[in-house]
Amino acid sequence: MIAGLSKAVTLYLAPVLALDSNFALLTVVPSTALLVEAGSSQAIDGPSVFIGVLGSCSRPNNAAGLTCTSASLSSQYNFAVLPSNAPDNLLSAPTASTPVFVAIAIAFSVLFFIAFTLISFRHKMGSKIAALLDRPLLPRASAWIGVFGFILGITSFLILRMWFGKAVQDFNNSIAAQGHQGPELIAAIGNAFTMVWVAYAFYAVPIISSLTKLNVTSAKQI
């Protein structure tokens, strides 16, 4: 269970803190899939943009290195590598409050991870520390910190998913409307959201375990 929670934290932090081509909430990559006269969606070389919670990375072609913006809660996306007819104005950053809520959720998740680990291994920390960790207040606080972080985090990422989902749809529709004169680009939801959903699946296990232990403890006291 500890290993599962550790994996959850790792998957949870990766798409938020790591800003590169491996983890992105939204990607804009070269493709002919949206062009009216294209017969296939063959892979082509061209500019790419990878958008995350804290900023974006871009490159002029597949062989070039990535250039990233400074990480900030007030995200600034750099679309300088995209052609002038690319509708990059449709790929706006979410409100600054959304990354703040994500940061708060991560903080609560880390606190829960530490508290849950200490409580789980209290029997190996000496009698005094074990007696301190056995007090009902700490497991109860740990469980509710985990629940609050879970709800706040998954809500924030659901809002981001809807925000970027609408941006992807508008961007692709605008390119498709230009026909063969449109840029050879396509926007898509990135793999970071998949990692977040997997992380929350792992994250839910220790939370359920903590809440179950609280119910069992309450039942014994009654």
Disulfide bonds with the S-S distance in Angstrom:
Cys57-Cys68 1.87
